[in-house]
Amino acid sequence: MRRTLLTYLLLTLLGTAGAGAQTLRPVTQTGNTLRDAYGNQVDPSTLPDNLEDSTNVDIKSLPPKLYMWQVSDLLGERDLMPADTTSLDFQNTNLVEGMTGHYNYLGNLGSPRLSRIFFERRDDEPTLFIEPLSSFYLRPSEVKFTNSNVPYTNLTYYKAGSKVNGEERFKSYFSVNANKRMAFGFNIDYLYGRGQYLNQSTSHFNAGVFASYIGDKYQMHAVYNNFYMKMNENGGITDDRYITHPEEMEDPGGSSYIPVNMEQTTNRNHDFYVYLTHRYRLGFRRETTTIEETQDRAARLKAQRDSTAIPMDTLIVEEFVPVTSFIHTFKIERARRTYSAGIEPTGEDSFYENTYLQEGSSRDSTTAISVKNVVGVALLEGFNKYAKAGLTAYLSHKFSRYTLMNMNTELDRPTPVNYKEHEVYVGGELAKRQGTLLHYNVNGEVGLAGQAIGQFRVKGDIDLNFRLGKDTVNFYARGYISNTLPSFYMRHYHSNHFTWDNDNMSKEFRTRVEGELNIEHWGTNLRAGVENIKNYTYLGSKALPEQHSGSIQVLSATLSQKFRLGIFHLDNEVTWQKTGNSTVLPLPEFSLYHNLYLRTKLAKKVLTVQLGADVRYFTAYHAPAYQPAIQQFHLQAANDQVEIGGYPVISVYANLHLKRTRLFAMMSHVNAGSGNRNMFLVPHYPINQRLLKLGVSWNFYD
């Protein structure tokens, strides 16, 4: 905790110093004297160039301008994105179940989760244990970089419930430019969920710093993130009837007194990474012309009266045209997980089928360290009229070391067991990112040495944007084919209750094709896809890794449709899925989200108001269960089969946006206790009862 507080204080001081270095202060002129907002005399030579001068009036800075982007993990390609200032559905931004309720989770803020939509599941996390924490863990490709003419800060705070069983989350983001090319900042994310049920509290903390430099020749992005994630585990409630048929049970005195299966049991994950991607570009300079609107107001007015074009100034400038890039990406990451149980029932009352090291308590741990380097050379698109696409070749090497517990019980002080793996890949990328009509990207790599031998991945996407009447239609196609080994922790793991060494696992062979059609003016988005998997690897009914030797096919289609009548809106999303083997890969057939609201502007159109209610629903199926000792979802046990789903979750909310401030109030799960009361997303883990949630977000540009 001491290191956490020191990190927080250090980042706050850095942000304060950076803001002070670039803050543009209002300046007032009286006679020949300039004074700042504190009455101090200001030397005119120290004023920035972007201040407008006038006599006896405030001299104010230009309006804030900023843009954001993210980078790809592998080659550090930039992907521009809009700044996070939208107000629509702000009330859903902190939900563990996701914006439209696609995830199953244990009920508390920050708890492990698993998407019910198969095509949304991701398997590229640093370890198997980080994957269920995707609502909190931030990958390098998800870090937002900002370039702005003034310091930019965002503070966001969420709160729900009371100090006894409520939840809170505080997020801060700060970015400042040292000059027009170089920027740096930090982010802080603190989450604390006390939980409505016994022994399920969560406490997560992330602090990170980032920097970017975007020059003509040299470009760089660097990230450091440090995560502490702690969860108390209760193993679920002892009897579902406390929720589904409370009249049959003795009243425990509220949800916080319902008996659970575990006490004094905790999962801890500590992960940090350093990520650097940079490139040096070679090219040439050429002259080009730019046309700027004249700043002479009288001339503009005269032109308007004369119904002629606005006067323009034509300038001849030089621009840098990149031809070739030399790329290097580096990432080092360390992930450590510990599982502690101070008290465990033994004998017939044991929660586990096997115990290998000690009875009555557990202290499991594992550590993974990886170092990855990627070097590449790229021939860039657009340097002449024949270069219609960019071509990149790269070589990657990854070294990984995994530390597991020694299962030899005959040793007094057994030393940990280390596994080392090397992976060498050669790959290439063909991409067209410029223009508006057509973009595409094809990336493929094949293993050359180490564990990578025999493995390959090829993925590609294309988007076509064309006019249909007065509307713009976007068509996207995506696909991939891969032949890869299951992750290390699906092949090896040692602990008190679960142990496996599967050296003979076959490679998973996957093929997927997806298509997407988007017509923004109609509010229509249609996605459909099919995936075929051979040697599908999963955790079976005993929470042990298994492989299905045959093929499994998954079909999926999602239709999102928005309707509007004046200020009234109805947003809908319907997902249909079909799995070729529901025993090995269970999925709900339908997943629905509907949001009915009115949205309008008040107070001279500076206040945006959204008032409404939404509902989430999916058809019943045998949803994966959760095993705390390995922190994973797995198939339900053969002697404990329960159906999850067929129960709507309804919430009502008010969402407001006033200038730079967003705030909401939401009563989630207003229908708690009604209908069939099957309020579970994971077997034996009920979701929260009716709960008032509040949130506010401020943007600062100074």
PATORMI-209787 format. One record per residue (C-alpha): residue number from 0; residue in one letter; chain; x, y, z. Coordinates in steps of 0.1 Angstrom, whole numbers, plus 5000, padded with zeros to 4 digits. Layout:
N
> NUM  a  A  X  Y  Z
...
% end
This chain:
702
> 0  m  A  5000  5000  5000
> 1  r  A  5029  5023  5007
> 2  r  A  5043  5019  4972
> 3  t  A  5008  5026  4958
> 4  l  A  5005  5059  4976
> 5  l  A  5041  5069  4967
> 6  t  A  5033  5062  4930
> 7  y  A  5001  5082  4932
> 8  l  A  5019  5112  4948
> 9  l  A  5047  5111  4923
> 10  l  A  5023  5111  4893
> 11  t  A  5003  5139  4908
> 12  l  A  5034  5161  4912
> 13  l  A  5045  5153  4877
> 14  g  A  5011  5163  4864
> 15  t  A  5011  5195  4884
> 16  a  A  5046  5205  4872
> 17  g  A  5037  5197  4836
> 18  a  A  5005  5217  4838
> 19  g  A  5023  5247  4852
> 20  a  A  5048  5245  4824
> 21  q  A  5022  5251  4797
> 22  t  A  4991  5266  4813
> 23  l  A  4978  5297  4794
> 24  r  A  4966  5322  4820
> 25  p  A  4942  5350  4814
> 26  v  A  4961  5383  4812
> 27  t  A  4946  5418  4817
> 28  q  A  4961  5450  4804
> 29  t  A  4957  5484  4821
> 30  g  A  4975  5512  4805
> 31  n  A  5010  5499  4797
> 32  t  A  5010  5473  4824
> 33  l  A  5001  5436  4820
> 34  r  A  4989  5416  4850
> 35  d  A  4979  5380  4855
> 36  a  A  4949  5366  4873
> 37  y  A  4968  5369  4907
> 38  g  A  4977  5406  4902
> 39  n  A  5013  5399  4894
> 40  q  A  5030  5420  4867
> 41  v  A  5037  5401  4835
> 42  d  A  5067  5406  4812
> 43  p  A  5052  5409  4776
> 44  s  A  5082  5390  4761
> 45  t  A  5072  5359  4781
> 46  l  A  5037  5357  4766
> 47  p  A  5029  5329  4742
> 48  d  A  5024  5338  4705
> 49  n  A  4988  5327  4704
> 50  l  A  4974  5355  4726
> 51  e  A  4952  5382  4710
> 52  d  A  4961  5417  4721
> 53  s  A  4936  5445  4728
> 54  t  A  4935  5474  4752
> 55  n  A  4917  5472  4785
> 56  v  A  4902  5438  4777
> 57  d  A  4911  5402  4788
> 58  i  A  4936  5385  4765
> 59  k  A  4926  5349  4763
> 60  s  A  4942  5318  4748
> 61  l  A  4929  5301  4717
> 62  p  A  4902  5274  4721
> 63  p  A  4916  5241  4732
> 64  k  A  4924  5217  4704
> 65  l  A  4933  5180  4709
> 66  y  A  4933  5147  4692
> 67  m  A  4938  5111  4705
> 68  w  A  4951  5079  4691
> 69  q  A  4961  5044  4700
> 70  v  A  4989  5022  4686
> 71  s  A  4991  4986  4676
> 72  d  A  5010  4962  4699
> 73  l  A  5032  4947  4672
> 74  l  A  5044  4975  4649
> 75  g  A  5031  5006  4667
> 76  e  A  5009  5018  4638
> 77  r  A  4988  5048  4649
> 78  d  A  4950  5046  4649
> 79  l  A  4933  5080  4654
> 80  m  A  4902  5080  4676
> 81  p  A  4877  5107  4689
> 82  a  A  4883  5122  4723
> 83  d  A  4862  5107  4751
> 84  t  A  4837  5136  4754
> 85  t  A  4805  5119  4742
> 86  s  A  4776  5119  4767
> 87  l  A  4753  5093  4752
> 88  d  A  4750  5063  4776
> 89  f  A  4776  5075  4800
> 90  q  A  4758  5056  4827
> 91  n  A  4769  5023  4812
> 92  t  A  4807  5031  4811
> 93  n  A  4815  5015  4844
> 94  l  A  4795  4983  4841
> 95  v  A  4814  4950  4844
> 96  e  A  4788  4934  4821
> 97  g  A  4798  4959  4794
> 98  m  A  4780  4987  4777
> 99  t  A  4752  4964  4763
> 100  g  A  4755  4936  4788
> 101  h  A  4776  4909  4770
> 102  y  A  4796  4896  4799
> 103  n  A  4789  4871  4827
> 104  y  A  4806  4881  4859
> 105  l  A  4804  4873  4896
> 106  g  A  4782  4902  4906
> 107  n  A  4807  4927  4921
> 108  l  A  4826  4956  4906
> 109  g  A  4860  4944  4893
> 110  s  A  4853  4907  4895
> 111  p  A  4862  4882  4868
> 112  r  A  4841  4881  4837
> 113  l  A  4836  4862  4805
> 114  s  A  4818  4874  4773
> 115  r  A  4787  4854  4762
> 116  i  A  4794  4866  4727
> 117  f  A  4820  4841  4714
> 118  f  A  4834  4864  4688
> 119  e  A  4843  4890  4715
> 120  r  A  4865  4866  4736
> 121  r  A  4902  4874  4734
> 122  d  A  4930  4851  4742
> 123  d  A  4961  4873  4738
> 124  e  A  4965  4883  4774
> 125  p  A  5000  4879  4791
> 126  t  A  4987  4851  4813
> 127  l  A  4956  4830  4816
> 128  f  A  4948  4847  4849
> 129  i  A  4947  4883  4835
> 130  e  A  4921  4874  4809
> 131  p  A  4891  4874  4832
> 132  l  A  4901  4908  4845
> 133  s  A  4896  4926  4811
> 134  s  A  4873  4952  4826
> 135  f  A  4903  4967  4844
> 136  y  A  4935  4955  4828
> 137  l  A  4948  4980  4801
> 138  r  A  4968  4966  4772
> 139  p  A  4994  4988  4754
> 140  s  A  4971  4989  4724
> 141  e  A  4943  5004  4746
> 142  v  A  4964  5033  4760
> 143  k  A  4952  5066  4747
> 144  f  A  4978  5091  4736
> 145  t  A  4969  5128  4733
> 146  n  A  4983  5158  4715
> 147  s  A  4968  5192  4725
> 148  n  A  4976  5229  4725
> 149  v  A  4968  5231  4763
> 150  p  A  4971  5206  4791
> 151  y  A  4942  5181  4791
> 152  t  A  4929  5165  4823
> 153  n  A  4899  5141  4828
> 154  l  A  4887  5132  4863
> 155  t  A  4859  5106  4866
> 156  y  A  4843  5093  4897
> 157  y  A  4817  5065  4901
> 158  k  A  4799  5056  4933
> 159  a  A  4771  5031  4942
> 160  g  A  4755  5019  4974
> 161  s  A  4766  5026  5010
> 162  k  A  4799  5024  5028
> 163  v  A  4790  4989  5040
> 164  n  A  4783  4972  5007
> 165  g  A  4788  4998  4980
> 166  e  A  4814  5004  4953
> 167  e  A  4836  5032  4942
> 168  r  A  4859  5040  4913
> 169  f  A  4882  5070  4906
> 170  k  A  4899  5075  4873
> 171  s  A  4922  5103  4863
> 172  y  A  4939  5110  4830
> 173  f  A  4964  5138  4823
> 174  s  A  4983  5148  4792
> 175  v  A  5005  5178  4784
> 176  n  A  5026  5188  4754
> 177  a  A  5062  5199  4759
> 178  n  A  5061  5212  4723
> 179  k  A  5039  5205  4693
> 180  r  A  5056  5171  4687
> 181  m  A  5063  5157  4722
> 182  a  A  5036  5149  4748
> 183  f  A  5035  5129  4780
> 184  g  A  5010  5121  4808
> 185  f  A  4998  5096  4833
> 186  n  A  4966  5077  4842
> 187  i  A  4954  5065  4875
> 188  d  A  4926  5040  4881
> 189  y  A  4914  5029  4916
> 190  l  A  4885  5006  4921
> 191  y  A  4870  4993  4954
> 192  g  A  4839  4971  4955
> 193  r  A  4828  4960  4989
> 194  g  A  4802  4936  4976
> 195  q  A  4766  4929  4986
> 196  y  A  4775  4893  4996
> 197  l  A  4800  4879  5021
> 198  n  A  4837  4877  5013
> 199  q  A  4836  4891  4977
> 200  s  A  4853  4925  4980
> 201  t  A  4876  4937  4953
> 202  s  A  4904  4963  4953
> 203  h  A  4923  4972  4921
> 204  f  A  4948  4999  4915
> 205  n  A  4966  5009  4883
> 206  a  A  4991  5037  4878
> 207  g  A  5008  5044  4845
> 208  v  A  5028  5069  4826
> 209  f  A  5031  5074  4788
> 210  a  A  5049  5096  4763
> 211  s  A  5049  5102  4726
> 212  y  A  5070  5120  4700
> 213  i  A  5056  5125  4665
> 214  g  A  5082  5140  4643
> 215  d  A  5087  5140  4605
> 216  k  A  5115  5114  4608
> 217  y  A  5115  5100  4643
> 218  q  A  5084  5088  4661
> 219  m  A  5081  5072  4695
> 220  h  A  5055  5058  4719
> 221  a  A  5063  5046  4754
> 222  v  A  5041  5032  4782
> 223  y  A  5046  5020  4817
> 224  n  A  5017  5005  4836
> 225  n  A  5015  4988  4870
> 226  f  A  4985  4968  4882
> 227  y  A  4976  4956  4916
> 228  m  A  4944  4935  4916
> 229  k  A  4931  4919  4948
> 230  m  A  4898  4899  4951
> 231  n  A  4883  4881  4981
> 232  e  A  4867  4848  4970
> 233  n  A  4835  4833  4985
> 234  g  A  4830  4804  4962
> 235  g  A  4794  4814  4956
> 236  i  A  4764  4811  4980
> 237  t  A  4757  4777  4996
> 238  d  A  4721  4775  4984
> 239  d  A  4705  4793  4954
> 240  r  A  4671  4792  4971
> 241  y  A  4682  4821  4992
> 242  i  A  4677  4841  4960
> 243  t  A  4652  4821  4939
> 244  h  A  4629  4809  4967
> 245  p  A  4636  4829  4998
> 246  e  A  4603  4818  5014
> 247  e  A  4617  4783  5017
> 248  m  A  4647  4795  5037
> 249  e  A  4653  4810  5071
> 250  d  A  4658  4848  5066
> 251  p  A  4695  4854  5071
> 252  g  A  4689  4891  5076
> 253  g  A  4699  4905  5042
> 254  s  A  4721  4896  5012
> 255  s  A  4752  4903  5032
> 256  y  A  4744  4874  5056
> 257  i  A  4736  4847  5031
> 258  p  A  4760  4818  5038
> 259  v  A  4788  4813  5013
> 260  n  A  4813  4785  5006
> 261  m  A  4846  4802  5014
> 262  e  A  4862  4826  5039
> 263  q  A  4897  4840  5043
> 264  t  A  4903  4833  5006
> 265  t  A  4920  4857  4983
> 266  n  A  4933  4860  4947
> 267  r  A  4960  4886  4940
> 268  n  A  4974  4896  4907
> 269  h  A  5004  4920  4903
> 270  d  A  5013  4929  4867
> 271  f  A  5035  4955  4852
> 272  y  A  5049  4961  4817
> 273  v  A  5072  4985  4799
> 274  y  A  5063  4991  4762
> 275  l  A  5082  5010  4737
> 276  t  A  5076  5013  4699
> 277  h  A  5096  5037  4678
> 278  r  A  5106  5042  4642
> 279  y  A  5129  5062  4620
> 280  r  A  5116  5073  4586
> 281  l  A  5137  5082  4555
> 282  g  A  5122  5103  4528
> 283  f  A  5125  5135  4509
> 284  r  A  5110  5170  4509
> 285  r  A  5089  5185  4482
> 286  e  A  5072  5218  4477
> 287  t  A  5034  5220  4480
> 288  t  A  5008  5248  4481
> 289  t  A  4984  5256  4509
> 290  i  A  4955  5279  4508
> 291  e  A  4947  5299  4539
> 292  e  A  4917  5321  4545
> 293  t  A  4926  5357  4550
> 294  q  A  4922  5370  4585
> 295  d  A  4911  5404  4573
> 296  r  A  4875  5407  4586
> 297  a  A  4866  5437  4564
> 298  a  A  4877  5418  4533
> 299  r  A  4856  5388  4542
> 300  l  A  4825  5409  4547
> 301  k  A  4831  5427  4514
> 302  a  A  4835  5393  4497
> 303  q  A  4802  5381  4512
> 304  r  A  4784  5413  4501
> 305  d  A  4798  5409  4466
> 306  s  A  4788  5372  4465
> 307  t  A  4823  5363  4456
> 308  a  A  4846  5338  4470
> 309  i  A  4863  5346  4503
> 310  p  A  4898  5360  4497
> 311  m  A  4925  5334  4501
> 312  d  A  4963  5335  4506
> 313  t  A  4982  5309  4487
> 314  l  A  5015  5298  4503
> 315  i  A  5042  5276  4490
> 316  v  A  5056  5253  4518
> 317  e  A  5078  5223  4520
> 318  e  A  5064  5190  4533
> 319  f  A  5083  5158  4543
> 320  v  A  5073  5127  4523
> 321  p  A  5084  5095  4541
> 322  v  A  5094  5065  4520
> 323  t  A  5109  5039  4543
> 324  s  A  5105  5032  4581
> 325  f  A  5128  5012  4603
> 326  i  A  5107  4999  4632
> 327  h  A  5116  4985  4667
> 328  t  A  5091  4975  4693
> 329  f  A  5101  4963  4728
> 330  k  A  5080  4950  4756
> 331  i  A  5089  4935  4790
> 332  e  A  5062  4922  4813
> 333  r  A  5060  4905  4846
> 334  a  A  5028  4889  4860
> 335  r  A  5025  4873  4894
> 336  r  A  4995  4856  4909
> 337  t  A  4989  4842  4943
> 338  y  A  4960  4823  4958
> 339  s  A  4957  4822  4995
> 340  a  A  4931  4803  5016
> 341  g  A  4935  4805  5054
> 342  i  A  4907  4781  5062
> 343  e  A  4896  4752  5040
> 344  p  A  4871  4725  5049
> 345  t  A  4886  4690  5047
> 346  g  A  4873  4655  5042
> 347  e  A  4837  4652  5028
> 348  d  A  4831  4689  5033
> 349  s  A  4861  4699  5011
> 350  f  A  4854  4723  4983
> 351  y  A  4880  4705  4961
> 352  e  A  4883  4670  4947
> 353  n  A  4921  4668  4951
> 354  t  A  4947  4681  4976
> 355  y  A  4984  4676  4967
> 356  l  A  5004  4697  4991
> 357  q  A  4987  4705  5024
> 358  e  A  4953  4701  5041
> 359  g  A  4932  4729  5055
> 360  s  A  4949  4758  5038
> 361  s  A  4965  4769  5005
> 362  r  A  4993  4792  4993
> 363  d  A  4996  4789  4956
> 364  s  A  5018  4812  4934
> 365  t  A  5032  4815  4899
> 366  t  A  5052  4841  4880
> 367  a  A  5055  4848  4843
> 368  i  A  5082  4871  4828
> 369  s  A  5084  4878  4791
> 370  v  A  5106  4900  4769
> 371  k  A  5097  4906  4733
> 372  n  A  5115  4925  4705
> 373  v  A  5102  4932  4670
> 374  v  A  5123  4947  4643
> 375  g  A  5109  4956  4609
> 376  v  A  5114  4977  4578
> 377  a  A  5085  4992  4559
> 378  l  A  5080  5007  4525
> 379  l  A  5054  5033  4530
> 380  e  A  5023  5041  4509
> 381  g  A  5017  5074  4492
> 382  f  A  5053  5086  4485
> 383  n  A  5044  5085  4448
> 384  k  A  5013  5078  4427
> 385  y  A  5023  5041  4422
> 386  a  A  5027  5033  4459
> 387  k  A  4991  5025  4466
> 388  a  A  4998  5004  4497
> 389  g  A  5025  5000  4524
> 390  l  A  5046  4968  4527
> 391  t  A  5063  4958  4560
> 392  a  A  5086  4929  4568
> 393  y  A  5095  4921  4604
> 394  l  A  5112  4896  4627
> 395  s  A  5101  4890  4663
> 396  h  A  5116  4871  4692
> 397  k  A  5100  4865  4726
> 398  f  A  5116  4850  4756
> 399  s  A  5093  4838  4784
> 400  r  A  5101  4823  4818
> 401  y  A  5074  4807  4840
> 402  t  A  5079  4799  4876
> 403  l  A  5057  4771  4891
> 404  m  A  5055  4754  4925
> 405  n  A  5075  4723  4931
> 406  m  A  5051  4694  4936
> 407  n  A  5077  4671  4953
> 408  t  A  5063  4668  4988
> 409  e  A  5094  4648  5000
> 410  l  A  5116  4679  5000
> 411  d  A  5117  4700  5031
> 412  r  A  5122  4733  5012
> 413  p  A  5114  4726  4976
> 414  t  A  5127  4751  4951
> 415  p  A  5103  4765  4924
> 416  v  A  5103  4749  4890
> 417  n  A  5112  4771  4860
> 418  y  A  5101  4767  4824
> 419  k  A  5117  4787  4796
> 420  e  A  5104  4792  4761
> 421  h  A  5116  4810  4730
> 422  e  A  5095  4820  4701
> 423  v  A  5109  4834  4668
> 424  y  A  5085  4845  4640
> 425  v  A  5090  4861  4607
> 426  g  A  5061  4881  4593
> 427  g  A  5048  4907  4568
> 428  e  A  5021  4932  4565
> 429  l  A  5004  4947  4534
> 430  a  A  4982  4977  4543
> 431  k  A  4964  5007  4527
> 432  r  A  4954  5033  4553
> 433  q  A  4952  5064  4532
> 434  g  A  4922  5077  4513
> 435  t  A  4885  5074  4520
> 436  l  A  4871  5048  4497
> 437  l  A  4891  5017  4504
> 438  h  A  4913  5005  4533
> 439  y  A  4928  4971  4539
> 440  n  A  4954  4953  4561
> 441  v  A  4968  4918  4558
> 442  n  A  4993  4906  4584
> 443  g  A  5008  4871  4585
> 444  e  A  5036  4854  4605
> 445  v  A  5051  4820  4606
> 446  g  A  5072  4804  4634
> 447  l  A  5109  4798  4627
> 448  a  A  5124  4785  4660
> 449  g  A  5116  4775  4695
> 450  q  A  5080  4769  4706
> 451  a  A  5069  4788  4674
> 452  i  A  5079  4760  4650
> 453  g  A  5048  4748  4632
> 454  q  A  5027  4778  4643
> 455  f  A  5013  4805  4620
> 456  r  A  4988  4833  4620
> 457  v  A  4972  4852  4591
> 458  k  A  4946  4879  4596
> 459  g  A  4932  4906  4574
> 460  d  A  4905  4932  4572
> 461  i  A  4891  4955  4546
> 462  d  A  4867  4984  4547
> 463  l  A  4848  4999  4518
> 464  n  A  4831  5033  4521
> 465  f  A  4807  5044  4494
> 466  r  A  4777  5067  4489
> 467  l  A  4742  5054  4487
> 468  g  A  4720  5083  4478
> 469  k  A  4728  5109  4505
> 470  d  A  4740  5083  4529
> 471  t  A  4775  5068  4535
> 472  v  A  4776  5030  4536
> 473  n  A  4805  5012  4554
> 474  f  A  4813  4976  4546
> 475  y  A  4838  4957  4566
> 476  a  A  4852  4922  4561
> 477  r  A  4875  4905  4585
> 478  g  A  4891  4871  4587
> 479  y  A  4919  4850  4601
> 480  i  A  4934  4816  4600
> 481  s  A  4958  4803  4627
> 482  n  A  4975  4772  4639
> 483  t  A  4988  4778  4674
> 484  l  A  4997  4760  4706
> 485  p  A  4974  4764  4736
> 486  s  A  4988  4790  4761
> 487  f  A  5015  4779  4786
> 488  y  A  4991  4778  4816
> 489  m  A  4968  4755  4797
> 490  r  A  4998  4731  4792
> 491  h  A  5014  4735  4827
> 492  y  A  5002  4745  4861
> 493  h  A  5010  4734  4897
> 494  s  A  4990  4742  4928
> 495  n  A  4976  4727  4960
> 496  h  A  4943  4715  4943
> 497  f  A  4949  4716  4906
> 498  t  A  4980  4703  4888
> 499  w  A  4986  4694  4852
> 500  d  A  5015  4690  4827
> 501  n  A  5002  4685  4792
> 502  d  A  5032  4684  4769
> 503  n  A  5014  4665  4742
> 504  m  A  4986  4690  4735
> 505  s  A  4978  4695  4698
> 506  k  A  4978  4728  4681
> 507  e  A  4945  4746  4677
> 508  f  A  4935  4753  4641
> 509  r  A  4911  4782  4637
> 510  t  A  4895  4799  4607
> 511  r  A  4871  4828  4610
> 512  v  A  4853  4850  4585
> 513  e  A  4832  4881  4594
> 514  g  A  4813  4907  4575
> 515  e  A  4798  4940  4588
> 516  l  A  4775  4965  4571
> 517  n  A  4770  4999  4587
> 518  i  A  4746  5027  4575
> 519  e  A  4749  5055  4600
> 520  h  A  4720  5076  4587
> 521  w  A  4696  5047  4591
> 522  g  A  4711  5037  4625
> 523  t  A  4717  5002  4612
> 524  n  A  4746  4979  4618
> 525  l  A  4746  4942  4608
> 526  r  A  4775  4918  4617
> 527  a  A  4777  4881  4608
> 528  g  A  4804  4855  4610
> 529  v  A  4814  4819  4612
> 530  e  A  4844  4802  4629
> 531  n  A  4856  4767  4627
> 532  i  A  4879  4753  4655
> 533  k  A  4898  4720  4655
> 534  n  A  4914  4708  4687
> 535  y  A  4894  4734  4708
> 536  t  A  4911  4737  4742
> 537  y  A  4889  4744  4772
> 538  l  A  4886  4738  4810
> 539  g  A  4862  4708  4815
> 540  s  A  4837  4699  4842
> 541  k  A  4866  4693  4867
> 542  a  A  4883  4726  4859
> 543  l  A  4911  4707  4841
> 544  p  A  4923  4715  4805
> 545  e  A  4908  4693  4778
> 546  q  A  4909  4692  4740
> 547  h  A  4881  4684  4717
> 548  s  A  4897  4664  4689
> 549  g  A  4870  4671  4663
> 550  s  A  4858  4704  4648
> 551  i  A  4834  4728  4664
> 552  q  A  4817  4755  4643
> 553  v  A  4802  4787  4657
> 554  l  A  4778  4809  4638
> 555  s  A  4769  4844  4650
> 556  a  A  4749  4874  4637
> 557  t  A  4742  4907  4655
> 558  l  A  4718  4934  4644
> 559  s  A  4719  4969  4659
> 560  q  A  4691  4992  4650
> 561  k  A  4683  5027  4663
> 562  f  A  4649  5044  4659
> 563  r  A  4642  5080  4665
> 564  l  A  4610  5100  4666
> 565  g  A  4617  5136  4676
> 566  i  A  4633  5135  4710
> 567  f  A  4623  5098  4716
> 568  h  A  4649  5071  4708
> 569  l  A  4649  5033  4709
> 570  d  A  4683  5016  4705
> 571  n  A  4682  4978  4699
> 572  e  A  4708  4951  4697
> 573  v  A  4700  4914  4690
> 574  t  A  4727  4887  4688
> 575  w  A  4720  4852  4676
> 576  q  A  4746  4824  4681
> 577  k  A  4747  4787  4672
> 578  t  A  4774  4764  4686
> 579  g  A  4782  4731  4669
> 580  n  A  4787  4714  4703
> 581  s  A  4768  4730  4733
> 582  t  A  4784  4705  4757
> 583  v  A  4820  4716  4750
> 584  l  A  4812  4752  4740
> 585  p  A  4779  4764  4756
> 586  l  A  4765  4797  4743
> 587  p  A  4731  4814  4747
> 588  e  A  4711  4813  4715
> 589  f  A  4699  4849  4718
> 590  s  A  4713  4879  4737
> 591  l  A  4692  4912  4737
> 592  y  A  4697  4948  4747
> 593  h  A  4670  4975  4744
> 594  n  A  4673  5011  4755
> 595  l  A  4643  5035  4754
> 596  y  A  4650  5071  4762
> 597  l  A  4643  5107  4754
> 598  r  A  4672  5130  4746
> 599  t  A  4670  5168  4742
> 600  k  A  4688  5200  4749
> 601  l  A  4678  5226  4776
> 602  a  A  4690  5258  4791
> 603  k  A  4698  5275  4758
> 604  k  A  4710  5242  4744
> 605  v  A  4740  5239  4767
> 606  l  A  4725  5211  4788
> 607  t  A  4719  5177  4771
> 608  v  A  4695  5155  4789
> 609  q  A  4690  5118  4784
> 610  l  A  4662  5101  4804
> 611  g  A  4654  5064  4799
> 612  a  A  4654  5028  4808
> 613  d  A  4672  4998  4794
> 614  v  A  4669  4960  4796
> 615  r  A  4694  4932  4792
> 616  y  A  4683  4896  4785
> 617  f  A  4697  4863  4772
> 618  t  A  4681  4829  4767
> 619  a  A  4688  4802  4793
> 620  y  A  4719  4779  4789
> 621  h  A  4744  4760  4809
> 622  a  A  4767  4790  4815
> 623  p  A  4803  4783  4826
> 624  a  A  4810  4780  4863
> 625  y  A  4838  4797  4882
> 626  q  A  4867  4781  4901
> 627  p  A  4884  4805  4925
> 628  a  A  4916  4783  4930
> 629  i  A  4925  4788  4893
> 630  q  A  4906  4821  4888
> 631  q  A  4890  4806  4857
> 632  f  A  4856  4798  4841
> 633  h  A  4850  4762  4832
> 634  l  A  4822  4738  4823
> 635  q  A  4797  4730  4850
> 636  a  A  4803  4699  4870
> 637  a  A  4782  4669  4859
> 638  n  A  4765  4666  4893
> 639  d  A  4757  4703  4895
> 640  q  A  4740  4714  4863
> 641  v  A  4720  4746  4865
> 642  e  A  4706  4769  4838
> 643  i  A  4715  4806  4837
> 644  g  A  4695  4832  4818
> 645  g  A  4659  4838  4810
> 646  y  A  4659  4867  4834
> 647  p  A  4657  4904  4824
> 648  v  A  4678  4930  4842
> 649  i  A  4661  4964  4840
> 650  s  A  4676  4998  4849
> 651  v  A  4664  5034  4848
> 652  y  A  4686  5064  4845
> 653  a  A  4691  5101  4840
> 654  n  A  4722  5112  4821
> 655  l  A  4733  5149  4818
> 656  h  A  4760  5167  4798
> 657  l  A  4767  5203  4807
> 658  k  A  4796  5218  4787
> 659  r  A  4827  5199  4800
> 660  t  A  4809  5179  4827
> 661  r  A  4790  5146  4824
> 662  l  A  4770  5131  4852
> 663  f  A  4744  5104  4857
> 664  a  A  4721  5088  4883
> 665  m  A  4710  5052  4876
> 666  m  A  4688  5028  4896
> 667  s  A  4702  4994  4884
> 668  h  A  4682  4962  4885
> 669  v  A  4649  4978  4895
> 670  n  A  4631  4945  4889
> 671  a  A  4651  4927  4916
> 672  g  A  4630  4901  4934
> 673  s  A  4604  4898  4906
> 674  g  A  4597  4871  4880
> 675  n  A  4615  4838  4884
> 676  r  A  4643  4856  4905
> 677  n  A  4670  4837  4886
> 678  m  A  4693  4867  4890
> 679  f  A  4726  4848  4883
> 680  l  A  4751  4854  4855
> 681  v  A  4774  4826  4869
> 682  p  A  4762  4795  4887
> 683  h  A  4757  4802  4924
> 684  y  A  4770  4838  4921
> 685  p  A  4739  4862  4923
> 686  i  A  4742  4896  4908
> 687  n  A  4737  4927  4930
> 688  q  A  4702  4936  4942
> 689  r  A  4686  4970  4933
> 690  l  A  4713  4996  4936
> 691  l  A  4716  5034  4930
> 692  k  A  4747  5043  4910
> 693  l  A  4761  5078  4905
> 694  g  A  4789  5091  4883
> 695  v  A  4805  5123  4872
> 696  s  A  4833  5131  4847
> 697  w  A  4851  5165  4842
> 698  n  A  4873  5176  4813
> 699  f  A  4898  5204  4820
> 700  y  A  4917  5223  4794
> 701  d  A  4942  5244  4813
% end
